[in-house]
Amino acid sequence: MKVFKIEEDINNIKSLKQKVYNSDIINLFKAGKKLKPIFNPLNEKYITETKKYKILDFYHSHANLTLSEKAMTILGKCLELHGEIFPVEISNLPKGNNIVYLLNILTTINPYDTKESEWDEFSNGKKYWPKKIVFKKNKVTESIFIIPSGDKEYGYYPDFFCTDGLLPPEEEFYHIYQNSGLKGLRFKEIELT
């Protein structure tokens, strides 16, 4: 089995932001907490920071992942098992291509190899941010997940991870993406012990 950190490819992605900044929603996305009680897609308005029109597969936003209609059609079934997906409107794109899907990952595990991982620390010695991530293979029990950043008050590591080899290829995010022709993501392999 392999584990990958999923990163955005800045050459094939645009930024998406809330018209009205809502820190409560952003913090819940980053913490892997349910949004359904407070998030109403009809009330949320988003804009792309680049107005030049181009249909892309993914957007950069506060969500763990923001998918186009095409990406949602291909990856949605796999992603629904790991969190909440909210359709939202991008107000400065033409109708018909202005709906995107915000993914809020709720699958959180702590697969760190505490001896091999390296951390930034506060002056009091409390770990708060991983500098070098190393996972224990036997602790990776989910095919898509987010991880704690270290200090519980600090929150969660805002990136998310996927596996190659935990599930059959036709069910695994990594393989579905690789075989889809979608653009906008990169996969950085994480060391396993």
N, C-alpha and C positions, 0 to 999 in steps of 0.2 A: 504494500500500500504506500501511496505517496500523499502528502498534504501540501496544498498550495495556498498562499495568501493571494487573494484576488485584488488586483490593482486596476485603476482606470488608465487607459491609454490616452493621454492628453491630446494626441494628434487626431483621434477619432471620437471626440466627445465634446459636448458643450456644457457650460454651467447653467444651472437652473436655480432660481432663488425665489423665496416667498416675497410677495408684494408687501405684506405686512409681517415683519419679523416676529416669530413666536418662539421664545426660548424654551417654553415648556414642551412643545412638540419636538423641537430639535434634541433636547436632553433625553426624552423618552426614546427617540430613534437610536441615539448613541448607547443607551443603557440596555437595549433589548427588552424594554417594558411594553406592555400592551398599550396601543393608542386608541382602540375602538371607543372607549368612553369619552374621549375629548376631541377626536379628530373627525370632522365632518368634511368629506371631500367637496361638497357643494359650497362650503364657505371658504375653502382654501384656494387662493389664486397664486399662480406662479408665472414667472417670466424667464425667458432665456436672456442671458447677459449679452449675447451676440445676436443682433437682429437679422443678420444675413441668413436667409432661409436655406436650410439644408436638413433633410431627414436623416437622423442618426439612430443608431440602435440603442444607445445608452446616454444618459446625461449625468453630470456631476451635481450632486445636491446633498442635503443633510441626511437623506435616507441612506440605508446600507447599499442600496442599488436603485437606480431609476431607469426603468425600461420603456422603450418605445412599444407601440402596438405590435410590431413584428417580433421584437424580442419577447414580449409577453406571450404571444401565441406559441412560440417555440419553447420557452423556459418556464412558463407559468405553472404548469402542472407539477413540475419538480419543486419549484420555489414555494408553492402554497403549503407544502408539508412542513416548512420551517419558519413560517411567520405570517404576518398580515400583509396584504397587498391592497393599496388604495389607488383608484383612478383619480387623476387630477387634471385640470385644464391648464394649458399654457396660454395665457391671454394674448401674447404677441406673436402667435403663429396662426397661419390660416386654418379655418375650420376644416375638419377632415383629417388633419395631421397634427392636431393640437392636444391630444390626450396622451398622457404618460402614466406610468404605474410606479408608485413608490413602494419599495419593499422594506418592511420592518422585520428584521430577523429576530425571532424570539428564542432560538436554540442557542443557549450559552453553556459552554463547557470549560473546564480548567485543565487542559492537557499538558501544562508546562512541565518540563524536566527542570526542577528547581536547582539542581546542581550545575547544569550546563547552560541555562539561560542567564543572560546578563541584564542588569537593571540600572536605570538612573535612579538616584535616591534623593530624598529631601535631606536637609542638613541634620535632621534627627535620626537618619539611617533608614527611614521608612521607604520601601520600594514603591515607585509610582508609575514608571513607564518602561516597557521592555526595550532594551537596545539590541539585544540578540535573542531571537526567539528560537527555542528548541523544545519540541514536544516529545512526550513519551508515546510511542506508537500504541501501546495498549490502553491509553487514556482517550484516544480519539474514537469516540463512539457514535458520532453524528457525521453525516456526509456534507452538511453545510452548517457553519456555526460562527459565533463571535466568542471572544475570550475576555476574561477580566484583565484589566491593565495592571493590577497589583494592589494599589491602595483603594479600599472600598469607597472611601469618600471621593476619590478622584474620578471614578466611573469605569467605563469599559474602553477597550481598545477599539477605535472606530472602524477598523477594517474587518473584513470577514474572510473566512477560509472555507475551502472545499477539499474533498478527497478524490483520489483516483485509486480504485481498487477495493473500496469498502462495500460498494453495491455493484450489481451488474451494470455494464456500460450504458445500456439503454435507459437506466433510471438515475444515473449520476450526472450532476450538473456539469462537471468538467468535460465529460465526453459529449454530452448533448451540445454544449457550447462549441467545442472543437469541430464538430461535424455539421454545424448549422450555417456557416458562412457569415455569422454575425461579427461585427467589429466593435471595438471599444474597451475590451478588457485584456489584461495580461495576467499571467500566472507565475508567481515566484515560489519556487519550491522551498519548503521549510524543513530544516534538519530534524530527523527523528532518531530517537535512541530506543 
